[in-house]
Amino acid sequence: MHNIVKEIFRNYDIRGVYNETLFDEDAFLIGKAFGSVLVKRGAKNCAVGYDNRLSSSALFAKYCGGLLSTGIDVIDLGECLTPLVKFYVYETKRDAGTSLTASHNPAEYNGFKLMLENARPFYGNDILDLYDDEIKGDFVTGTGKLIKADDLLELYTRFLSARFDFKGKEFKVALNCGNGTASNFAPKILCDLGVEVVEVNCVSNGSFPNGAPDPERPDFMQVLKEKVVQEKCHLGFGLDGDSDRFGLVDENGTHYESDTLMMLLAQFLLPTHPRGLICCDVKSSLALVKKVHELGGECKIIKTGYPYHIPQAQGDALFSAEFSGHFFLGTKLGFYGLDDAIAAACTMLKVLSEGGGKKFSQLMEKFPKLYHTSEVKIDCADDVKMEVMAAIVKKAQLSKQIKDILTIDGFRANVSDVGWFLIRASNTGHYITARVEGQDQGEVARIKSLVTDLLMSAGIQTNVVKDASVYFS
């Protein structure tokens, strides 16, 4: 009997290395397990799409076979972006959905993002329970039908066209798809909306010859910066592997962190949505929280991870967003509360189009210029991450330098009115992340030293991870 690897069952999704920790037979069993859950919940169908990785079509076939064997009808969306799967499930009122993708991971990875009705995330203990069901062989049986979906791209483009029209604006945008699945979708969609697109690595290739499509990779964004300046574009967008996350550079090639873009979007929306709620994750700047309050809005810090943001954006929030580039445009704005890089990019273009003729760099001038690290990733094995975090929290709570402690997701604390830091265990990779921000370089250096001491006190040395101090050089 095939033994499925438990470590691929993670908090947000199921993800592993193809033919090393994730196999075709796993996809069949995952389909049977998820299909059985759906049947027991009264669901009848599940829409399934997959990204352009070389392993995706084989995993897709096996996964669909597993779903069908439980009596669930499968709506075949073909090669598809994760936001389009979510959009389809929500728009057509399907019972469930799945996107086969490993998002921004390297080409050898693949996985499954599972969702219920309204594209509501299936995550946490529900995913871990799937593993238990597979070990027990606890499956229902039935005979489902395979149904081919038609005109998904047309349906999605029509949805965007009702909200964005850039014809006559003469916008020129550079677009880096990193040879990911977005290559077959994003350039056409933006062109249909009236945007001139300068393509960067927009030839689909599931082996990712230019590296993993990830806007958090400096070299990924550097190529985009150079193209924007060279081609005199108004903006540049970098899309991750399944297009639920984006990065942005302005006409000068300046890259903005997502929490700064949240400030701009808050400034754009709050005058017409007074006291509106905006949600951000624990990695986001303290300056964002202050800016939203100054603008008359409410800002709530929540956990990192798309399962925590979708309910906010489908509820009371105007939008919710993460430092990593996930933007969830809320149902209050006429969207679906789902993370969608193309819709978010269009929103930034709309902000620019209504900016009184200013360039994007000019719109960003008034926001605080703080010093910070990007998200620092420190290698750490899964089986010790929680133990390390517990030790960090225990040590940090004894420090007299630290105030306003927040432990909803890792350990976040302020050290001044501006300076703060975050240390948290990743839910998607074998690492701990840290972020530091301060008023000036001196304050950042002091906070870096404090964070490095906390990491070292928790036993983060060469036997567990690389020497932590090298990450704060």
C-alpha positions as a Markdown table, in Angstrom:
| # | Residue | x | y | z |
|---|---|---|---|---|
| 1 | Met | 0.0 | 0.0 | 0.0 |
| 2 | His | 1.3 | 3.5 | -0.9 |
| 3 | Asn | 2.3 | 5.5 | 2.2 |
| 4 | Ile | 1.6 | 9.3 | 1.8 |
| 5 | Val | 4.1 | 11.7 | 3.4 |
| 6 | Lys | 2.5 | 13.6 | 6.3 |
| 7 | Glu | 4.7 | 16.7 | 6.0 |
| 8 | Ile | 3.1 | 17.8 | 2.8 |
| 9 | Phe | -0.1 | 18.5 | 4.7 |
| 10 | Arg | 0.4 | 22.1 | 5.8 |
| 11 | Asn | -1.8 | 24.8 | 7.4 |
| 12 | Tyr | -2.9 | 26.5 | 4.2 |
| 13 | Asp | -2.5 | 23.9 | 1.6 |
| 14 | Ile | -0.9 | 20.5 | 0.6 |
| 15 | Arg | 2.5 | 21.0 | -1.0 |
| 16 | Gly | 5.6 | 18.9 | -1.7 |
| 17 | Val | 8.3 | 18.1 | -4.2 |
| 18 | Tyr | 7.0 | 16.0 | -7.1 |
| 19 | Asn | 8.2 | 12.4 | -7.1 |
| 20 | Glu | 10.0 | 13.0 | -3.8 |
| 21 | Thr | 7.4 | 13.8 | -1.2 |
| 22 | Leu | 4.4 | 14.2 | -3.6 |
| 23 | Phe | 3.4 | 11.5 | -6.0 |
| 24 | Asp | 0.7 | 10.9 | -8.6 |
| 25 | Glu | -0.9 | 8.3 | -6.3 |
| 26 | Asp | -1.0 | 10.9 | -3.5 |
| 27 | Ala | -3.1 | 13.1 | -5.8 |
| 28 | Phe | -5.6 | 10.2 | -6.2 |
| 29 | Leu | -5.9 | 9.7 | -2.5 |
| 30 | Ile | -6.2 | 13.4 | -1.8 |
| 31 | Gly | -9.0 | 13.5 | -4.3 |
| 32 | Lys | -10.8 | 10.6 | -2.6 |
| 33 | Ala | -10.3 | 12.1 | 0.8 |
| 34 | Phe | -11.5 | 15.6 | -0.1 |
| 35 | Gly | -14.3 | 14.2 | -2.2 |
| 36 | Ser | -15.5 | 12.1 | 0.7 |
| 37 | Val | -15.5 | 15.2 | 2.9 |
| 38 | Leu | -17.5 | 17.1 | 0.3 |
| 39 | Val | -20.1 | 14.3 | 0.0 |
| 40 | Lys | -20.5 | 14.2 | 3.7 |
| 41 | Arg | -21.1 | 18.0 | 3.7 |
| 42 | Gly | -23.8 | 17.6 | 1.0 |
| 43 | Ala | -21.7 | 19.0 | -1.8 |
| 44 | Lys | -22.2 | 17.8 | -5.4 |
| 45 | Asn | -19.4 | 19.3 | -7.4 |
| 46 | Cys | -15.9 | 20.7 | -7.4 |
| 47 | Ala | -14.2 | 23.0 | -9.9 |
| 48 | Val | -10.5 | 22.1 | -10.5 |
| 49 | Gly | -7.8 | 24.0 | -12.3 |
| 50 | Tyr | -4.0 | 23.6 | -12.5 |
| 51 | Asp | -0.9 | 25.7 | -13.1 |
| 52 | Asn | 1.7 | 25.3 | -15.8 |
| 53 | Arg | 4.2 | 23.2 | -13.9 |
| 54 | Leu | 5.4 | 20.1 | -15.7 |
| 55 | Ser | 3.9 | 17.8 | -13.1 |
| 56 | Ser | 0.5 | 19.5 | -13.0 |
| 57 | Ser | -1.4 | 17.7 | -15.7 |
| 58 | Ala | -0.5 | 14.2 | -14.3 |
| 59 | Leu | -1.5 | 15.2 | -10.8 |
| 60 | Phe | -4.7 | 16.8 | -12.1 |
| 61 | Ala | -5.7 | 13.6 | -13.9 |
| 62 | Lys | -5.2 | 11.5 | -10.7 |
| 63 | Tyr | -6.8 | 14.0 | -8.4 |
| 64 | Cys | -9.9 | 14.3 | -10.6 |
| 65 | Gly | -10.1 | 10.5 | -10.7 |
| 66 | Gly | -10.1 | 10.4 | -6.9 |
| 67 | Leu | -12.9 | 13.0 | -6.7 |
| 68 | Leu | -15.0 | 11.3 | -9.3 |
| 69 | Ser | -14.7 | 8.0 | -7.4 |
| 70 | Thr | -16.6 | 9.5 | -4.5 |
| 71 | Gly | -19.5 | 10.7 | -6.6 |
| 72 | Ile | -18.4 | 14.3 | -6.9 |
| 73 | Asp | -18.9 | 15.9 | -10.3 |
| 74 | Val | -15.7 | 17.6 | -11.5 |
| 75 | Ile | -15.8 | 20.9 | -13.4 |
| 76 | Asp | -12.6 | 20.9 | -15.5 |
| 77 | Leu | -11.2 | 24.4 | -15.7 |
| 78 | Gly | -8.0 | 23.3 | -17.4 |
| 79 | Glu | -4.8 | 25.2 | -17.0 |
| 80 | Cys | -5.8 | 28.1 | -14.8 |
| 81 | Leu | -4.8 | 30.8 | -12.3 |
| 82 | Thr | -5.7 | 30.3 | -8.7 |
| 83 | Pro | -7.7 | 33.6 | -8.6 |
| 84 | Leu | -9.7 | 32.3 | -11.6 |
| 85 | Val | -10.5 | 29.1 | -9.8 |
| 86 | Lys | -11.7 | 31.1 | -6.8 |
| 87 | Phe | -13.6 | 33.5 | -9.0 |
| 88 | Tyr | -15.3 | 30.6 | -10.8 |
| 89 | Val | -16.3 | 28.9 | -7.6 |
| 90 | Tyr | -17.8 | 32.1 | -6.2 |
| 91 | Glu | -19.4 | 33.5 | -9.4 |
| 92 | Thr | -21.0 | 30.3 | -10.5 |
| 93 | Lys | -21.9 | 29.1 | -7.0 |
| 94 | Arg | -20.1 | 25.8 | -7.1 |
| 95 | Asp | -19.8 | 23.7 | -4.0 |
| 96 | Ala | -16.0 | 23.5 | -3.9 |
| 97 | Gly | -12.8 | 24.1 | -5.8 |
| 98 | Thr | -9.2 | 23.2 | -6.1 |
| 99 | Ser | -6.2 | 24.9 | -7.6 |
| 100 | Leu | -3.3 | 22.5 | -8.3 |
| 101 | Thr | -0.3 | 24.8 | -7.7 |
| 102 | Ala | 2.8 | 25.4 | -5.6 |
| 103 | Ser | 2.4 | 29.1 | -6.0 |
| 104 | His | 5.9 | 30.8 | -5.9 |
| 105 | Asn | 7.9 | 27.7 | -5.1 |
| 106 | Pro | 10.5 | 26.3 | -7.5 |
| 107 | Ala | 9.5 | 24.2 | -10.4 |
| 108 | Glu | 10.0 | 20.8 | -8.7 |
| 109 | Tyr | 7.2 | 21.6 | -6.2 |
| 110 | Asn | 3.5 | 21.2 | -6.6 |
| 111 | Gly | 0.4 | 21.0 | -4.4 |
| 112 | Phe | -3.3 | 21.7 | -3.8 |
| 113 | Lys | -5.2 | 24.7 | -2.6 |
| 114 | Leu | -8.6 | 23.5 | -1.5 |
| 115 | Met | -11.7 | 25.6 | -1.1 |
| 116 | Leu | -15.4 | 25.3 | -0.2 |
| 117 | Glu | -18.4 | 27.3 | -1.4 |
| 118 | Asn | -17.8 | 31.0 | -2.0 |
| 119 | Ala | -14.1 | 30.0 | -2.4 |
| 120 | Arg | -14.0 | 29.8 | 1.4 |
| 121 | Pro | -10.6 | 28.3 | 2.4 |
| 122 | Phe | -10.3 | 24.7 | 3.5 |
| 123 | Tyr | -7.3 | 24.8 | 5.8 |
| 124 | Gly | -5.8 | 24.1 | 9.2 |
| 125 | Asn | -7.1 | 21.0 | 11.1 |
| 126 | Asp | -9.4 | 20.2 | 8.1 |
| 127 | Ile | -6.3 | 19.6 | 6.0 |
| 128 | Leu | -4.6 | 17.6 | 8.7 |
| 129 | Asp | -7.8 | 15.5 | 9.0 |
| 130 | Leu | -7.5 | 14.6 | 5.3 |
| 131 | Tyr | -4.2 | 12.9 | 6.1 |
| 132 | Asp | -5.9 | 10.8 | 8.9 |
| 133 | Asp | -8.7 | 9.9 | 6.5 |
| 134 | Glu | -6.2 | 8.7 | 3.9 |
| 135 | Ile | -4.3 | 6.6 | 6.4 |
| 136 | Lys | -7.6 | 5.0 | 7.5 |
| 137 | Gly | -8.9 | 4.6 | 4.0 |
| 138 | Asp | -12.1 | 6.4 | 5.1 |
| 139 | Phe | -13.6 | 7.1 | 1.7 |
| 140 | Val | -17.1 | 7.2 | 0.3 |
| 141 | Thr | -17.8 | 5.7 | -3.1 |
| 142 | Gly | -19.8 | 6.9 | -6.1 |
| 143 | Thr | -19.7 | 7.8 | -9.7 |
| 144 | Gly | -19.1 | 11.5 | -10.6 |
| 145 | Lys | -19.3 | 13.2 | -14.0 |
| 146 | Leu | -16.4 | 15.1 | -15.6 |
| 147 | Ile | -17.7 | 18.4 | -17.0 |
| 148 | Lys | -15.6 | 20.8 | -19.2 |
| 149 | Ala | -16.1 | 24.5 | -18.2 |
| 150 | Asp | -16.4 | 26.9 | -21.1 |
| 151 | Asp | -15.5 | 30.6 | -21.4 |
| 152 | Leu | -13.9 | 31.1 | -17.9 |
| 153 | Leu | -11.5 | 33.7 | -19.2 |
| 154 | Glu | -14.3 | 35.6 | -21.0 |
| 155 | Leu | -16.4 | 35.5 | -17.8 |
| 156 | Tyr | -13.5 | 36.8 | -15.7 |
| 157 | Thr | -12.6 | 39.5 | -18.2 |
| 158 | Arg | -16.2 | 40.7 | -18.4 |
| 159 | Phe | -16.2 | 41.0 | -14.6 |
| 160 | Leu | -13.0 | 43.1 | -14.6 |
| 161 | Ser | -14.3 | 45.2 | -17.6 |
| 162 | Ala | -17.3 | 46.2 | -15.5 |
| 163 | Arg | -14.9 | 47.7 | -12.9 |
| 164 | Phe | -11.9 | 48.9 | -14.9 |
| 165 | Asp | -11.7 | 50.6 | -18.2 |
| 166 | Phe | -8.4 | 52.0 | -19.2 |
| 167 | Lys | -9.2 | 52.6 | -22.9 |
| 168 | Gly | -8.0 | 56.1 | -23.8 |
| 169 | Lys | -5.7 | 56.4 | -20.8 |
| 170 | Glu | -2.7 | 55.3 | -22.8 |
| 171 | Phe | -1.2 | 53.4 | -19.9 |
| 172 | Lys | 2.0 | 51.4 | -20.7 |
| 173 | Val | 2.8 | 48.7 | -18.2 |
| 174 | Ala | 5.6 | 46.2 | -17.9 |
| 175 | Leu | 4.5 | 42.8 | -16.8 |
| 176 | Asn | 6.8 | 40.0 | -15.4 |
| 177 | Cys | 5.0 | 36.7 | -15.3 |
| 178 | Gly | 8.2 | 34.7 | -14.6 |
| 179 | Asn | 7.2 | 32.2 | -17.2 |
| 180 | Gly | 4.4 | 31.1 | -14.9 |
| 181 | Thr | 0.8 | 30.4 | -15.6 |
| 182 | Ala | -0.1 | 34.1 | -15.7 |
| 183 | Ser | 1.9 | 34.2 | -19.0 |
| 184 | Asn | -1.2 | 32.8 | -20.8 |
| 185 | Phe | -3.7 | 35.1 | -19.1 |
| 186 | Ala | -2.5 | 38.4 | -17.7 |
| 187 | Pro | -1.1 | 40.1 | -20.8 |
| 188 | Lys | -4.3 | 39.4 | -22.7 |
| 189 | Ile | -6.5 | 40.5 | -19.9 |
| 190 | Leu | -4.7 | 43.8 | -19.4 |
| 191 | Cys | -4.7 | 44.4 | -23.2 |
| 192 | Asp | -8.4 | 43.8 | -23.4 |
| 193 | Leu | -8.9 | 46.5 | -20.6 |
| 194 | Gly | -7.0 | 49.0 | -22.8 |
| 195 | Val | -3.5 | 48.7 | -21.3 |
| 196 | Glu | -0.3 | 48.5 | -23.5 |
| 197 | Val | 1.7 | 45.6 | -22.1 |
| 198 | Val | 5.5 | 45.2 | -22.3 |
| 199 | Glu | 6.0 | 41.5 | -21.7 |
| 200 | Val | 8.9 | 40.3 | -19.4 |
| 201 | Asn | 9.3 | 36.5 | -19.3 |
| 202 | Cys | 5.7 | 36.0 | -20.4 |
| 203 | Val | 6.3 | 32.8 | -22.4 |
| 204 | Ser | 4.8 | 30.0 | -20.4 |
| 205 | Asn | 7.4 | 27.4 | -19.3 |
| 206 | Gly | 6.7 | 25.2 | -16.3 |
| 207 | Ser | 10.4 | 24.6 | -15.7 |
| 208 | Phe | 10.8 | 28.3 | -14.8 |
| 209 | Pro | 14.0 | 28.9 | -16.7 |
| 210 | Asn | 14.4 | 32.3 | -15.2 |
| 211 | Gly | 13.9 | 31.1 | -11.6 |
| 212 | Ala | 10.7 | 30.7 | -9.6 |
| 213 | Pro | 8.1 | 33.4 | -10.3 |
| 214 | Asp | 8.2 | 35.2 | -6.9 |
| 215 | Pro | 7.9 | 39.0 | -6.4 |
| 216 | Glu | 9.8 | 38.7 | -3.2 |
| 217 | Arg | 12.9 | 37.7 | -5.1 |
| 218 | Pro | 15.1 | 40.8 | -5.7 |
| 219 | Asp | 16.3 | 39.5 | -9.1 |
| 220 | Phe | 12.7 | 38.9 | -10.2 |
| 221 | Met | 11.9 | 42.5 | -9.5 |
| 222 | Gln | 15.2 | 43.9 | -10.8 |
| 223 | Val | 14.5 | 42.6 | -14.3 |
| 224 | Leu | 11.1 | 44.4 | -14.1 |
| 225 | Lys | 12.7 | 47.6 | -12.8 |
| 226 | Glu | 15.1 | 47.7 | -15.7 |
| 227 | Lys | 12.3 | 47.1 | -18.3 |
| 228 | Val | 10.1 | 49.8 | -16.8 |
| 229 | Val | 12.8 | 52.4 | -17.1 |
| 230 | Gln | 14.0 | 51.2 | -20.5 |
| 231 | Glu | 10.5 | 51.2 | -22.0 |
| 232 | Lys | 9.3 | 54.3 | -20.2 |
| 233 | Cys | 6.4 | 52.5 | -18.6 |
| 234 | His | 4.0 | 54.1 | -16.2 |
| 235 | Leu | 4.2 | 51.0 | -13.8 |
| 236 | Gly | 5.5 | 47.6 | -13.6 |
| 237 | Phe | 3.9 | 44.5 | -12.1 |
| 238 | Gly | 5.5 | 41.2 | -11.1 |
| 239 | Leu | 3.1 | 38.3 | -10.7 |
| 240 | Asp | 3.8 | 35.1 | -8.7 |
| 241 | Gly | 3.4 | 31.6 | -10.0 |
| 242 | Asp | -0.3 | 31.3 | -9.6 |
| 243 | Ser | -1.1 | 35.0 | -9.8 |
| 244 | Asp | -2.6 | 35.6 | -6.4 |
| 245 | Arg | 0.3 | 37.9 | -5.3 |
| 246 | Phe | 2.0 | 40.8 | -7.0 |
| 247 | Gly | 4.8 | 43.3 | -6.6 |
| 248 | Leu | 4.9 | 46.9 | -8.1 |
| 249 | Val | 7.5 | 49.3 | -9.3 |
| 250 | Asp | 6.8 | 52.9 | -10.4 |
| 251 | Glu | 8.0 | 54.8 | -13.5 |
| 252 | Asn | 11.4 | 55.3 | -12.0 |
| 253 | Gly | 11.9 | 51.6 | -11.2 |
| 254 | Thr | 11.3 | 52.1 | -7.5 |
| 255 | His | 9.9 | 49.0 | -5.8 |
| 256 | Tyr | 7.3 | 49.6 | -3.1 |
| 257 | Glu | 6.5 | 47.2 | -0.2 |
| 258 | Ser | 2.9 | 46.1 | -0.1 |
| 259 | Asp | 2.2 | 47.9 | 3.2 |
| 260 | Thr | 3.1 | 51.2 | 1.6 |
| 261 | Leu | 0.7 | 50.4 | -1.3 |
| 262 | Met | -1.9 | 49.7 | 1.4 |
| 263 | Met | -1.5 | 53.2 | 2.6 |
| 264 | Leu | -2.1 | 54.6 | -0.9 |
| 265 | Leu | -5.2 | 52.4 | -1.4 |
| 266 | Ala | -6.5 | 53.4 | 2.1 |
| 267 | Gln | -6.0 | 57.1 | 1.1 |
| 268 | Phe | -7.9 | 56.5 | -2.1 |
| 269 | Leu | -10.9 | 54.6 | -0.6 |
| 270 | Leu | -11.5 | 56.1 | 2.9 |
| 271 | Pro | -12.8 | 59.5 | 1.7 |
| 272 | Thr | -15.8 | 57.7 | 0.1 |
| 273 | His | -16.0 | 55.0 | 2.8 |
| 274 | Pro | -15.6 | 56.9 | 6.1 |
| 275 | Arg | -14.7 | 54.7 | 9.1 |
| 276 | Gly | -14.0 | 51.8 | 6.8 |
| 277 | Leu | -12.2 | 48.8 | 8.0 |
| 278 | Ile | -8.8 | 47.8 | 6.5 |
| 279 | Cys | -7.0 | 44.6 | 7.6 |
| 280 | Cys | -3.3 | 43.9 | 7.3 |
| 281 | Asp | -1.1 | 41.0 | 8.5 |
| 282 | Val | 1.4 | 41.0 | 11.3 |
| 283 | Lys | 4.3 | 41.7 | 8.9 |
| 284 | Ser | 2.9 | 45.1 | 8.0 |
| 285 | Ser | 4.3 | 48.4 | 9.1 |
| 286 | Leu | 3.1 | 50.2 | 12.2 |
| 287 | Ala | 3.1 | 53.3 | 10.0 |
| 288 | Leu | 0.2 | 51.8 | 8.0 |
| 289 | Val | -1.9 | 51.4 | 11.1 |
| 290 | Lys | -1.3 | 55.0 | 12.1 |
| 291 | Lys | -2.0 | 56.3 | 8.5 |
| 292 | Val | -5.4 | 54.4 | 8.4 |
| 293 | His | -6.3 | 56.0 | 11.7 |
| 294 | Glu | -5.3 | 59.4 | 10.5 |
| 295 | Leu | -7.5 | 59.0 | 7.5 |
| 296 | Gly | -10.5 | 58.2 | 9.7 |
| 297 | Gly | -10.5 | 54.5 | 9.1 |
| 298 | Glu | -10.1 | 51.4 | 11.3 |
| 299 | Cys | -7.1 | 49.1 | 10.9 |
| 300 | Lys | -6.9 | 45.6 | 12.3 |
| 301 | Ile | -3.8 | 43.4 | 12.4 |
| 302 | Ile | -4.6 | 39.8 | 11.8 |
| 303 | Lys | -2.6 | 36.6 | 11.1 |
| 304 | Thr | -0.6 | 36.0 | 8.0 |
| 305 | Gly | -2.2 | 33.6 | 5.5 |
| 306 | Tyr | -4.9 | 33.9 | 2.9 |
| 307 | Pro | -7.4 | 31.8 | 4.9 |
| 308 | Tyr | -7.5 | 34.5 | 7.6 |
| 309 | His | -8.0 | 37.4 | 5.1 |
| 310 | Ile | -10.7 | 36.1 | 2.9 |
| 311 | Pro | -13.4 | 36.1 | 5.7 |
| 312 | Gln | -12.4 | 39.7 | 6.5 |
| 313 | Ala | -12.7 | 40.9 | 2.9 |
| 314 | Gln | -15.9 | 38.9 | 2.4 |
| 315 | Gly | -17.2 | 40.5 | 5.6 |
| 316 | Asp | -16.7 | 44.1 | 6.9 |
| 317 | Ala | -13.3 | 45.1 | 5.4 |
| 318 | Leu | -13.0 | 47.3 | 2.4 |
| 319 | Phe | -9.9 | 45.3 | 1.7 |
| 320 | Ser | -7.4 | 43.1 | 3.4 |
| 321 | Ala | -3.8 | 42.6 | 2.4 |
| 322 | Glu | -0.5 | 41.0 | 3.3 |
| 323 | Phe | 3.0 | 42.3 | 3.3 |
| 324 | Ser | 3.9 | 39.5 | 0.8 |
| 325 | Gly | 1.7 | 41.0 | -1.9 |
| 326 | His | -1.7 | 39.3 | -1.4 |
| 327 | Phe | -4.5 | 41.8 | -1.9 |
| 328 | Phe | -8.1 | 40.9 | -1.1 |
| 329 | Leu | -10.5 | 43.4 | -2.5 |
| 330 | Gly | -13.7 | 43.4 | -0.4 |
| 331 | Thr | -17.3 | 42.6 | -1.3 |
| 332 | Lys | -18.1 | 46.1 | -0.1 |
| 333 | Leu | -16.1 | 47.3 | -3.2 |
| 334 | Gly | -17.9 | 45.0 | -5.6 |
| 335 | Phe | -15.3 | 42.3 | -5.6 |
| 336 | Tyr | -15.3 | 38.8 | -4.0 |
| 337 | Gly | -12.8 | 39.2 | -1.1 |
| 338 | Leu | -10.3 | 36.9 | -2.9 |
| 339 | Asp | -6.6 | 37.4 | -3.4 |
| 340 | Asp | -6.1 | 38.3 | -7.1 |
| 341 | Ala | -3.0 | 39.9 | -8.4 |
| 342 | Ile | -4.5 | 41.0 | -11.7 |
| 343 | Ala | -7.5 | 42.7 | -10.0 |
| 344 | Ala | -5.1 | 44.3 | -7.5 |
| 345 | Ala | -2.8 | 45.6 | -10.3 |
| 346 | Cys | -5.8 | 47.0 | -12.1 |
| 347 | Thr | -6.8 | 48.8 | -8.8 |
| 348 | Met | -3.4 | 50.4 | -8.6 |
| 349 | Leu | -3.8 | 51.6 | -12.2 |
| 350 | Lys | -7.2 | 53.0 | -11.3 |
| 351 | Val | -5.7 | 54.9 | -8.4 |
| 352 | Leu | -3.1 | 56.3 | -10.8 |
| 353 | Ser | -5.7 | 57.2 | -13.4 |
| 354 | Glu | -7.6 | 59.2 | -10.8 |
| 355 | Gly | -4.5 | 60.8 | -9.3 |
| 356 | Gly | -5.0 | 64.2 | -11.0 |
| 357 | Gly | -2.3 | 63.6 | -13.6 |
| 358 | Lys | 0.4 | 62.8 | -11.1 |
| 359 | Lys | 3.0 | 60.1 | -11.7 |
| 360 | Phe | 2.9 | 57.1 | -9.3 |
| 361 | Ser | 6.1 | 58.3 | -7.6 |
| 362 | Gln | 4.4 | 61.6 | -6.8 |
| 363 | Leu | 1.4 | 59.9 | -5.3 |
| 364 | Met | 3.8 | 58.0 | -3.0 |
| 365 | Glu | 5.8 | 61.0 | -1.9 |
| 366 | Lys | 3.8 | 61.9 | 1.2 |
| 367 | Phe | 4.0 | 58.5 | 2.9 |
| 368 | Pro | 6.6 | 57.9 | 5.7 |
| 369 | Lys | 10.1 | 57.1 | 4.7 |
| 370 | Leu | 11.1 | 54.5 | 7.3 |
| 371 | Tyr | 14.1 | 52.2 | 7.5 |
| 372 | His | 13.4 | 48.5 | 7.5 |
| 373 | Thr | 14.5 | 45.0 | 6.5 |
| 374 | Ser | 12.4 | 43.1 | 4.1 |
| 375 | Glu | 11.1 | 39.7 | 5.3 |
| 376 | Val | 14.2 | 37.8 | 6.4 |
| 377 | Lys | 13.9 | 34.1 | 6.0 |
| 378 | Ile | 16.0 | 31.9 | 8.4 |
| 379 | Asp | 16.2 | 28.2 | 7.7 |
| 380 | Cys | 14.6 | 26.1 | 10.4 |
| 381 | Ala | 13.3 | 22.5 | 10.4 |
| 382 | Asp | 9.5 | 22.1 | 10.8 |
| 383 | Asp | 9.9 | 19.8 | 13.8 |
| 384 | Val | 11.7 | 22.5 | 15.9 |
| 385 | Lys | 10.0 | 25.7 | 14.7 |
| 386 | Met | 7.4 | 25.8 | 17.4 |
| 387 | Glu | 9.9 | 25.0 | 20.1 |
| 388 | Val | 12.1 | 27.8 | 18.9 |
| 389 | Met | 9.2 | 30.2 | 18.8 |
| 390 | Ala | 8.2 | 29.3 | 22.4 |
| 391 | Ala | 11.7 | 30.0 | 23.6 |
| 392 | Ile | 11.8 | 33.4 | 21.8 |
| 393 | Val | 8.5 | 34.4 | 23.3 |
| 394 | Lys | 9.6 | 33.5 | 26.8 |
| 395 | Lys | 12.8 | 35.4 | 26.5 |
| 396 | Ala | 11.2 | 38.5 | 24.8 |
| 397 | Gln | 8.6 | 38.9 | 27.5 |
| 398 | Leu | 11.4 | 39.5 | 30.0 |
| 399 | Ser | 12.9 | 42.4 | 28.0 |
| 400 | Lys | 12.3 | 45.9 | 29.3 |
| 401 | Gln | 12.9 | 47.3 | 25.8 |
| 402 | Ile | 9.7 | 45.7 | 24.4 |
| 403 | Lys | 6.1 | 46.9 | 24.7 |
| 404 | Asp | 2.7 | 46.4 | 23.0 |
| 405 | Ile | 3.3 | 42.6 | 22.5 |
| 406 | Leu | 1.1 | 40.8 | 19.9 |
| 407 | Thr | 1.2 | 37.0 | 19.8 |
| 408 | Ile | -1.6 | 36.1 | 17.4 |
| 409 | Asp | 0.9 | 34.9 | 14.8 |
| 410 | Gly | 4.5 | 34.6 | 16.0 |
| 411 | Phe | 5.9 | 37.4 | 18.2 |
| 412 | Arg | 5.4 | 41.1 | 17.2 |
| 413 | Ala | 6.3 | 44.0 | 19.5 |
| 414 | Asn | 7.0 | 47.7 | 19.5 |
| 415 | Val | 10.2 | 49.2 | 20.9 |
| 416 | Ser | 9.2 | 52.9 | 20.2 |
| 417 | Asp | 6.4 | 54.9 | 18.6 |
| 418 | Val | 7.8 | 53.9 | 15.2 |
| 419 | Gly | 10.2 | 51.0 | 15.8 |
| 420 | Trp | 8.9 | 47.4 | 15.9 |
| 421 | Phe | 9.9 | 43.8 | 15.0 |
| 422 | Leu | 8.3 | 40.5 | 14.2 |
| 423 | Ile | 9.6 | 36.9 | 14.5 |
| 424 | Arg | 7.3 | 34.1 | 13.3 |
| 425 | Ala | 7.4 | 30.6 | 12.1 |
| 426 | Ser | 6.4 | 30.2 | 8.4 |
| 427 | Asn | 3.4 | 28.0 | 7.6 |
| 428 | Thr | 4.5 | 27.3 | 4.1 |
| 429 | Gly | 8.3 | 26.7 | 4.4 |
| 430 | His | 11.1 | 25.3 | 6.5 |
| 431 | Tyr | 12.0 | 28.7 | 8.0 |
| 432 | Ile | 11.4 | 31.3 | 10.6 |
| 433 | Thr | 10.9 | 34.9 | 9.4 |
| 434 | Ala | 11.9 | 38.2 | 10.9 |
| 435 | Arg | 11.2 | 41.8 | 10.1 |
| 436 | Val | 12.5 | 45.0 | 11.6 |
| 437 | Glu | 11.5 | 48.6 | 11.1 |
| 438 | Gly | 12.6 | 51.9 | 12.7 |
| 439 | Gln | 12.8 | 55.7 | 12.4 |
| 440 | Asp | 16.4 | 55.7 | 11.2 |
| 441 | Gln | 19.3 | 53.4 | 10.5 |
| 442 | Gly | 20.5 | 53.6 | 14.1 |
| 443 | Glu | 17.2 | 52.4 | 15.5 |
| 444 | Val | 17.0 | 49.6 | 13.0 |
| 445 | Ala | 20.5 | 48.5 | 14.0 |
| 446 | Arg | 19.5 | 48.4 | 17.6 |
| 447 | Ile | 16.4 | 46.4 | 16.9 |
| 448 | Lys | 18.4 | 44.0 | 14.7 |
| 449 | Ser | 20.7 | 43.4 | 17.6 |
| 450 | Leu | 17.8 | 42.7 | 19.9 |
| 451 | Val | 16.2 | 40.3 | 17.4 |
| 452 | Thr | 19.5 | 38.5 | 16.8 |
| 453 | Asp | 20.0 | 38.0 | 20.5 |
| 454 | Leu | 16.4 | 36.6 | 20.8 |
| 455 | Leu | 17.1 | 34.2 | 18.0 |
| 456 | Met | 20.4 | 33.1 | 19.5 |
| 457 | Ser | 18.9 | 32.6 | 22.9 |
| 458 | Ala | 16.3 | 30.2 | 21.4 |
| 459 | Gly | 19.1 | 27.9 | 20.2 |
| 460 | Ile | 19.2 | 29.1 | 16.6 |
| 461 | Gln | 22.7 | 28.2 | 15.9 |
| 462 | Thr | 24.5 | 26.1 | 13.2 |
| 463 | Asn | 22.9 | 22.9 | 14.5 |
| 464 | Val | 19.4 | 24.2 | 13.7 |
| 465 | Val | 19.9 | 27.0 | 11.1 |
| 466 | Lys | 22.6 | 29.1 | 9.6 |
| 467 | Asp | 24.2 | 31.6 | 12.0 |
| 468 | Ala | 21.3 | 34.1 | 12.5 |
| 469 | Ser | 23.6 | 37.1 | 12.6 |
| 470 | Val | 24.4 | 36.9 | 8.9 |
| 471 | Tyr | 20.8 | 37.7 | 8.1 |
| 472 | Phe | 21.1 | 41.1 | 9.7 |
| 473 | Ser | 24.4 | 42.3 | 8.2 |
